[in-house]
């Protein structure tokens, strides 16, 4: 049996990217991956598409 946990971090400007970079550079991501039973740790970034209003 698997349990999937999705954590969504949202921010403005580059906050999402800076959060991911800090998680990597501080070793947090490596520590999470080293936890027994953890099989993946992934980042997903939203794509913002700006369309002119009609």
ChimeraX attribute file (.defattr): number of C-alpha atoms within 10 A of each C-alpha:
attribute: neighborCount
match mode: 1-to-1
recipient: residues
	/A:1	2
	/A:2	7
	/A:3	6
	/A:4	7
	/A:5	6
	/A:6	8
	/A:7	7
	/A:8	9
	/A:9	12
	/A:10	13
	/A:11	10
	/A:12	7
	/A:13	8
	/A:14	9
	/A:15	12
	/A:16	17
	/A:17	16
	/A:18	12
	/A:19	14
	/A:20	17
	/A:21	12
	/A:22	12
	/A:23	14
	/A:24	13
	/A:25	11
	/A:26	10
	/A:27	11
	/A:28	13
	/A:29	16
	/A:30	13
	/A:31	11
	/A:32	13
	/A:33	14
	/A:34	12
	/A:35	9
	/A:36	7
	/A:37	8
	/A:38	12
	/A:39	10
	/A:40	9
	/A:41	10
	/A:42	7
	/A:43	10
	/A:44	10
	/A:45	11
	/A:46	7
	/A:47	6
	/A:48	6
	/A:49	6
	/A:50	6
	/A:51	6
	/A:52	5
	/A:53	4
	/A:54	3
